[in-house]
Amino acid sequence: MRFDTVIIGGGLAGMACGIRLAQAGQRCAIVSQGQSAIHFSSGSFDLLGRLPGGEAVSDPVAGMAALAECCPSHPYAVIGAENCARYAQEAPGLLREAGIRVAGDCRRNHFRITPMGKAKATWLSIDGYLTTPQVGEFPFKSVCIVNIEGFLDFYPEFIAEELRKYNIECRFGSFNHPDLEQIRRNPSEMRSANIARVFDHDANLEALAEALRQQATGCDALILPALIGINRNDSLEYLRERVGLPIYLLPTLPPSIPGIRAQQALQHRFRALGGEYFLGDSVLSSEIEQGRVARIFTANHGNIPFEARRFVLATGSFFSKGLVATFDRIVEPVFGADTVSRPSRSEWYTLHFFDRHEYQAFGVRTDNRLRVVKEGAVLENLYAVGAGLAGFHPVQEGCGAGVSLLSALHVAEQILKD
Ligand SMILES: Cc1cc2nc3c(=O)[nH]c(=O)nc-3n(C[C@H](O)[C@H](O)[C@H](O)COP(=O)(O)OP(=O)(O)OC[C@H]3O[C@@H](n4cnc5c(N)ncnc54)[C@H](O)[C@@H]3O)c2cc1C
C-alpha cells in the first residue's frame, strides 16, 4: 500500500496532523492500535497553565514566548513562539470543523472545574462544561448537584465543598430509572459509557428532564456528571430547554464521554476528507534505507508493507506505549529511535506523587524540525508529534493537548512545504 504520508497513532496529535494533510489533498493513512489519551480527557484542552518554574500563566501565547528563553528544549520553544501563536489560533477551527464545539482564547486562559471541584487553567473547553473566567466567578449563586444513583465516579460532596468556599449554596439531587437497574446489578458495569447509552433514548432523557425540573426548584442552575450525549449531540440543549435552567456538565472519572465523542468526531472528519484509518492495527517494525524510513509493517497486514514518502510518529507517551520503560532505559518500540532520559533510574521520579517527576519529560529525540533521531542521525522522512516528544511536563505545565495540536500542525505544515 502506498500513501503520501502514513501516521502511526490516532490520538489527538495523529488525527490533527492527518486532518490537516488530508485537507491539503494528501493521500494519508493513520494506523492506530487502540484507545488514546483523549478517551480519558477532561473535556478541556490545555495550552499552557504554568511555566516550568511553577509561575501561573494567564496568557499562554506570552507564556510560550517566555519558554523559548528559559526552556529551549520544550516543544513550544523548538516549534518557535511565532509559529505556536499562529497554530494556537488555527487549532480551534480544526476542532470545530470536526464538530467539536469548543470555546476559549489562546491569549487568556479560563478555568475548568475538575471532578474534585478544583479550578484548573485551560485553553479550550467543550460546550456545556462548567468553566469560569476567573477562579471563583461562578455563573450562579445556588446550584443543585445531581448524580445518578449508584454511579461511583462522580463526587458531589467534594464539588460542593469547593463551591461553598465561594459562597455558592449547594443542594444534592439524584436520579434513578428502571433501565439503569440492568447495569447496576454489577458495580463494574455502572460506568459512564454504559449509563450514557441509557440516556440516548428519548423516553429516558425525558424522564431525566422531569426529575431535574422537580429537584432544581429554588436553584439558579444544575450540575450533572458528563454522562449524556454519547451518540447524539442535542441532549444538553434538550435538557436545558425542558428544565428551563442553565445546566452544566462536570467531567467524571474515565472513560470520558466528551473524550469518546471527540475521538469519534476527529476520526469521522479524517475519513470524510478521504483519509484511510486502520483502527485496531499496530505498527510492529520498519525498514530504513539510506537514512529514510522506506516501509513499515503492522500486525494485521503481516508482510504487506505500508510505503510512503513521509511517516509521522504519533504513538504517544508511556500511557499509550509510544514509550516503554525497561529497568534501565526508555525505549521507543517502533523505530528504536533515540530517547531523551536520565541515566540513573533514581532520577526518573521522586517519592512524592504530586511532585514534578522527570520521567514525564522523557521522549523521542528530534532535531529542530521535529524529525526523529536514531543512532545519532536524523531520519529524513520521519517526524514526531504529540505526547511522545521530549522536553515538557504535561501535567505540571498544563500543556498536554496544546503540545499535541501545535506539533501536529507544525509537522503537517513542513510536510506540505517539502
Ligand atoms: C489519561 C490522560 C488524560 C489526559 N487528559 C487531558 C486533558 O483533559 N486535557 C489535556 O489538555 N491533556 C490531557 N492529557 C494529555 C494528553 O497527553 C494530550 O492531551 C493528548 O491527548 C495526547 O495525544 P497524542 O495523540 O499525542 O497521544 P495519545 O493520545 O497517547 O495517542 C497515541 C496513539 O498511538 C497509538 N499507538 C501507540 N503505539 C502504536 C503502534 N505501535 N502502532 C499503532 N498505534 C500505536 C495508541 O493506541 C494511541 O491511540 C491527558 C493524558 C492522559 C494520559
The ligand as an ORCA input file, in Angstrom:
! r2SCAN-3c Opt
* xyz 0 1
  C      -5.285      9.735     30.912
  C      -4.910     11.052     30.305
  C      -5.812     12.107     30.321
  C      -5.466     13.349     29.730
  N      -6.363     14.365     29.781
  C      -6.025     15.565     29.236
  C      -6.946     16.651     29.252
  O      -8.053     16.529     29.748
  N      -6.573     17.837     28.683
  C      -5.322     17.993     28.131
  O      -5.020     19.091     27.672
  N      -4.439     16.979     28.113
  C      -4.750     15.773     28.641
  N      -3.844     14.747     28.621
  C      -2.548     14.940     27.985
  C      -2.534     14.195     26.620
  O      -1.285     13.600     26.528
  C      -2.824     15.037     25.395
  O      -3.901     15.835     25.656
  C      -3.114     14.311     24.088
  O      -4.431     13.807     24.043
  C      -2.116     13.234     23.722
  O      -2.380     12.882     22.383
  P      -1.346     12.103     21.479
  O      -2.031     11.869     20.190
  O      -0.040     12.766     21.485
  O      -1.108     10.681     22.216
  P      -2.120      9.540     22.599
  O      -3.444     10.078     22.884
  O      -1.441      8.761     23.677
  O      -2.261      8.666     21.277
  C      -1.298      7.745     20.841
  C      -1.985      6.719     19.954
  O      -0.989      5.893     19.350
  C      -1.424      4.552     19.356
  N      -0.234      3.695     19.262
  C       0.775      3.531     20.161
  N       1.680      2.654     19.675
  C       1.239      2.268     18.446
  C       1.722      1.369     17.459
  N       2.878      0.698     17.614
  N       1.003      1.170     16.324
  C      -0.161      1.834     16.121
  N      -0.675      2.713     17.035
  C       0.021      2.915     18.184
  C      -2.184      4.419     20.663
  O      -3.079      3.326     20.631
  C      -2.920      5.779     20.700
  O      -4.138      5.705     20.023
  C      -4.176     13.508     29.182
  C      -3.264     12.442     29.184
  C      -3.623     11.233     29.730
  C      -2.625     10.117     29.695
*
